[in-house]
Amino acid sequence: KMPCMDGMETLREIKKKFPLVEVIMLTGHGSTETAVEGMKMGAFDYLMKPADFDDLTAKMEAARKRTEEQEERIRKAESKLLDRKSGGIF
């Protein structure tokens, strides 16, 4: 157990301050219901302790890939917006 704040509160704060950050929750005190709740709140995925290192590594790689894809979509949207604002001069 973490002092002052539980995992769900921590997730809520992370997503409030850094909404695009992918969060993988790791718990020794959770349940399937908690995992579902965390993912509804924006967690990328959830692991129970003791977590298998290969599972954690695979989830981290998937989270990194999702972040890269999201960043690319943002870049494309910004480029289209810039193009519209400039009247397509570029």
C-alpha positions as CSV (number, residue, x, y, z in Angstrom):
1,K,0.0,0.0,0.0
2,M,1.2,3.5,-0.9
3,P,1.1,6.2,1.8
4,C,-1.2,9.2,1.2
5,M,-2.6,8.1,-2.1
6,D,-3.7,4.8,-3.6
7,G,-3.0,3.6,-7.2
8,M,-6.3,4.9,-8.5
9,E,-5.8,8.4,-7.1
10,T,-2.3,8.3,-8.5
11,L,-3.6,7.3,-11.9
12,R,-6.2,10.1,-11.8
13,E,-3.5,12.7,-11.0
14,I,-1.1,11.4,-13.7
15,K,-3.8,11.5,-16.3
16,K,-4.9,15.0,-15.2
17,K,-1.4,16.5,-15.5
18,F,-0.1,14.4,-18.4
19,P,-3.1,13.0,-20.4
20,L,-1.1,11.5,-23.1
21,V,1.2,9.5,-20.8
22,E,0.5,5.8,-20.9
23,V,0.2,4.2,-17.5
24,I,0.7,0.5,-16.7
25,M,-0.6,-0.2,-13.2
26,L,1.2,-2.8,-11.2
27,T,-0.4,-4.0,-8.0
28,G,-0.3,-6.6,-5.3
29,H,-3.6,-5.6,-3.8
30,G,-5.9,-5.2,-6.8
31,S,-8.7,-7.2,-8.3
32,T,-10.2,-7.7,-11.8
33,E,-12.8,-5.0,-10.9
34,T,-10.0,-2.6,-10.0
35,A,-8.2,-3.4,-13.2
36,V,-11.3,-2.6,-15.3
37,E,-11.9,0.6,-13.3
38,G,-8.2,1.7,-13.9
39,M,-8.5,1.1,-17.6
40,K,-11.7,3.0,-17.8
41,M,-9.9,5.9,-16.1
42,G,-7.2,5.8,-18.8
43,A,-4.6,3.2,-17.7
44,F,-3.0,1.5,-20.7
45,D,-2.9,-1.9,-18.9
46,Y,-2.7,-3.6,-15.6
47,L,-0.4,-6.3,-14.0
48,M,-0.7,-8.2,-10.8
49,K,2.4,-8.7,-8.6
50,P,4.5,-10.7,-9.0
51,A,4.5,-9.6,-12.6
52,D,6.3,-11.6,-15.3
53,F,9.1,-9.6,-16.7
54,D,8.3,-10.6,-20.3
55,D,4.6,-9.5,-19.8
56,L,5.8,-6.2,-18.4
57,T,8.2,-5.7,-21.3
58,A,5.6,-6.5,-23.9
59,K,3.1,-4.1,-22.3
60,M,5.8,-1.3,-22.1
61,E,6.5,-1.9,-25.8
62,A,2.8,-1.7,-26.7
63,A,2.4,1.5,-24.7
64,R,5.5,3.0,-26.4
65,K,4.0,2.1,-29.8
66,R,0.6,3.7,-28.9
67,T,2.4,6.9,-27.8
68,E,4.3,7.1,-31.0
69,E,1.1,6.6,-33.1
70,Q,-0.7,9.2,-31.0
71,E,2.2,11.7,-31.5
72,E,2.1,11.1,-35.3
73,R,-1.7,11.7,-35.4
74,I,-1.1,14.9,-33.5
75,R,1.7,16.0,-35.9
76,K,-0.5,15.3,-38.9
77,A,-3.5,17.2,-37.4
78,E,-1.2,20.2,-36.6
79,S,0.2,20.1,-40.1
80,K,-3.3,20.2,-41.6
81,L,-4.3,23.0,-39.3
82,L,-1.2,25.0,-40.3
83,D,-1.9,24.3,-43.9
84,R,-5.5,25.6,-43.6
85,K,-4.4,28.7,-41.7
86,S,-1.7,29.5,-44.3
87,G,-4.2,29.0,-47.2
88,G,-2.3,26.1,-48.6
89,I,0.7,28.2,-49.6
90,F,3.2,25.6,-48.4
